[in-house]
Amino acid sequence: MSIFGHLTSYGGVRGPVPFQKSLTQSASGYASAPDVAEGVFQYFLWTANVTSVQEARVLSSEDLRVANYIQVSGSRWGNFTYAPVIDGTYVPNQPIRSLLDGNFHQNVHIMQGHNSHEGLIFTPPYAQTNGGYDTFVSTLLNSIDIEQVTQTLYPPIFDGSYGYINNIQRAALTFGDKVFICASTALTRSVKNCTYNYIFEVPPATHTADLAYTFYLGPTQPQDPNSMAAVDVQRWVASFAVVGRPAAMETEEVEQYGRVGIVQTVGLTGVGKGLDPAM
């Protein structure tokens, strides 16, 4: 979210931002509404047993840690409690909305990636039934027509035609699409598809799983990734940082997303090329 927040800061009218290139990995474009943030703040004061931020500032580090732990541990599935807040200035709107409205800093080169099963680790165990899935969706999308989501977009059809064969996979896909894929798509479309994108597919391909490749240190790592693919990923990142275009000596040319949705893929057999399923 931090990069999204900077890209859309001040609605793009004050700048420029202090960077020319942006690598977003599994980025989310969500910001809390002011009333939600106020509720979070008041609950924090309660957990810290204080009545004001001034009183909280003189608490010990341990007291603050415990208060934070109590509040975050009570977060519902798929919710992180703390988030950037729409303040009308630096964060003038939901960042995804700002991107789609063209209210962002447009002189930044974009490379971005996400994992094929982003939502799995955020999926609650109670979502194993149709009723549990409906409950999860109602907490995830509390201002949207729930029936449209549960019956039309992600119907209870488990033959694989919708990308899932059970309710856990259904819930994971819903969460991943809402939080990560929508943000990725909005960012790509906001710059007219002139981005470089990759999808990380090495099992389990959950949120942050690609970081072992991004920060690959060699074959001595405890969970050794596909070394050649990891090297290619690092070459993409390094070359993008230097010249604004990802490249790897041993792989095909890295193409922009473009009109047809070209993405690089990272899988068990190495790196490849495909089309974005979200296109």
HUZI-V821644 format. One record per residue. N is the residue number from 0. SS is DSSP state (A for helix, B for strand, O for the rest). Layout:
BEGIN
n->N ss->SS
n->N ss->SS
END
This chain:
BEGIN
n->0 ss->O
n->1 ss->A
n->2 ss->A
n->3 ss->A
n->4 ss->A
n->5 ss->A
n->6 ss->A
n->7 ss->O
n->8 ss->A
n->9 ss->A
n->10 ss->A
n->11 ss->A
n->12 ss->O
n->13 ss->O
n->14 ss->O
n->15 ss->O
n->16 ss->O
n->17 ss->O
n->18 ss->O
n->19 ss->O
n->20 ss->B
n->21 ss->B
n->22 ss->B
n->23 ss->B
n->24 ss->B
n->25 ss->O
n->26 ss->O
n->27 ss->O
n->28 ss->O
n->29 ss->O
n->30 ss->O
n->31 ss->B
n->32 ss->O
n->33 ss->A
n->34 ss->A
n->35 ss->A
n->36 ss->A
n->37 ss->A
n->38 ss->A
n->39 ss->A
n->40 ss->A
n->41 ss->A
n->42 ss->A
n->43 ss->A
n->44 ss->A
n->45 ss->A
n->46 ss->A
n->47 ss->A
n->48 ss->O
n->49 ss->O
n->50 ss->O
n->51 ss->O
n->52 ss->A
n->53 ss->A
n->54 ss->A
n->55 ss->A
n->56 ss->O
n->57 ss->O
n->58 ss->O
n->59 ss->O
n->60 ss->A
n->61 ss->A
n->62 ss->A
n->63 ss->A
n->64 ss->A
n->65 ss->A
n->66 ss->A
n->67 ss->A
n->68 ss->A
n->69 ss->A
n->70 ss->A
n->71 ss->A
n->72 ss->A
n->73 ss->O
n->74 ss->O
n->75 ss->O
n->76 ss->O
n->77 ss->O
n->78 ss->O
n->79 ss->O
n->80 ss->O
n->81 ss->O
n->82 ss->O
n->83 ss->O
n->84 ss->B
n->85 ss->O
n->86 ss->O
n->87 ss->O
n->88 ss->O
n->89 ss->O
n->90 ss->O
n->91 ss->O
n->92 ss->O
n->93 ss->O
n->94 ss->A
n->95 ss->A
n->96 ss->A
n->97 ss->A
n->98 ss->A
n->99 ss->A
n->100 ss->O
n->101 ss->O
n->102 ss->O
n->103 ss->O
n->104 ss->O
n->105 ss->O
n->106 ss->O
n->107 ss->O
n->108 ss->B
n->109 ss->B
n->110 ss->B
n->111 ss->B
n->112 ss->B
n->113 ss->B
n->114 ss->B
n->115 ss->O
n->116 ss->O
n->117 ss->O
n->118 ss->O
n->119 ss->A
n->120 ss->A
n->121 ss->A
n->122 ss->O
n->123 ss->O
n->124 ss->A
n->125 ss->A
n->126 ss->A
n->127 ss->A
n->128 ss->O
n->129 ss->A
n->130 ss->A
n->131 ss->A
n->132 ss->A
n->133 ss->A
n->134 ss->A
n->135 ss->A
n->136 ss->A
n->137 ss->A
n->138 ss->A
n->139 ss->A
n->140 ss->O
n->141 ss->O
n->142 ss->O
n->143 ss->O
n->144 ss->O
n->145 ss->A
n->146 ss->A
n->147 ss->A
n->148 ss->A
n->149 ss->A
n->150 ss->A
n->151 ss->A
n->152 ss->A
n->153 ss->O
n->154 ss->O
n->155 ss->O
n->156 ss->O
n->157 ss->O
n->158 ss->O
n->159 ss->O
n->160 ss->O
n->161 ss->O
n->162 ss->O
n->163 ss->O
n->164 ss->O
n->165 ss->O
n->166 ss->A
n->167 ss->A
n->168 ss->A
n->169 ss->A
n->170 ss->A
n->171 ss->A
n->172 ss->A
n->173 ss->A
n->174 ss->A
n->175 ss->A
n->176 ss->A
n->177 ss->A
n->178 ss->A
n->179 ss->A
n->180 ss->A
n->181 ss->A
n->182 ss->A
n->183 ss->A
n->184 ss->A
n->185 ss->A
n->186 ss->A
n->187 ss->A
n->188 ss->A
n->189 ss->A
n->190 ss->O
n->191 ss->O
n->192 ss->O
n->193 ss->O
n->194 ss->B
n->195 ss->B
n->196 ss->B
n->197 ss->B
n->198 ss->B
n->199 ss->B
n->200 ss->O
n->201 ss->O
n->202 ss->O
n->203 ss->O
n->204 ss->O
n->205 ss->O
n->206 ss->O
n->207 ss->O
n->208 ss->O
n->209 ss->O
n->210 ss->A
n->211 ss->A
n->212 ss->A
n->213 ss->A
n->214 ss->O
n->215 ss->O
n->216 ss->O
n->217 ss->O
n->218 ss->O
n->219 ss->O
n->220 ss->O
n->221 ss->O
n->222 ss->O
n->223 ss->O
n->224 ss->O
n->225 ss->O
n->226 ss->A
n->227 ss->A
n->228 ss->A
n->229 ss->A
n->230 ss->A
n->231 ss->A
n->232 ss->A
n->233 ss->A
n->234 ss->A
n->235 ss->A
n->236 ss->A
n->237 ss->A
n->238 ss->A
n->239 ss->A
n->240 ss->A
n->241 ss->A
n->242 ss->A
n->243 ss->O
n->244 ss->O
n->245 ss->O
n->246 ss->O
n->247 ss->O
n->248 ss->O
n->249 ss->O
n->250 ss->O
n->251 ss->O
n->252 ss->O
n->253 ss->O
n->254 ss->O
n->255 ss->O
n->256 ss->O
n->257 ss->O
n->258 ss->O
n->259 ss->O
n->260 ss->O
n->261 ss->B
n->262 ss->B
n->263 ss->B
n->264 ss->B
n->265 ss->B
n->266 ss->B
n->267 ss->O
n->268 ss->O
n->269 ss->B
n->270 ss->B
n->271 ss->B
n->272 ss->B
n->273 ss->B
n->274 ss->B
n->275 ss->O
n->276 ss->O
n->277 ss->O
n->278 ss->O
END
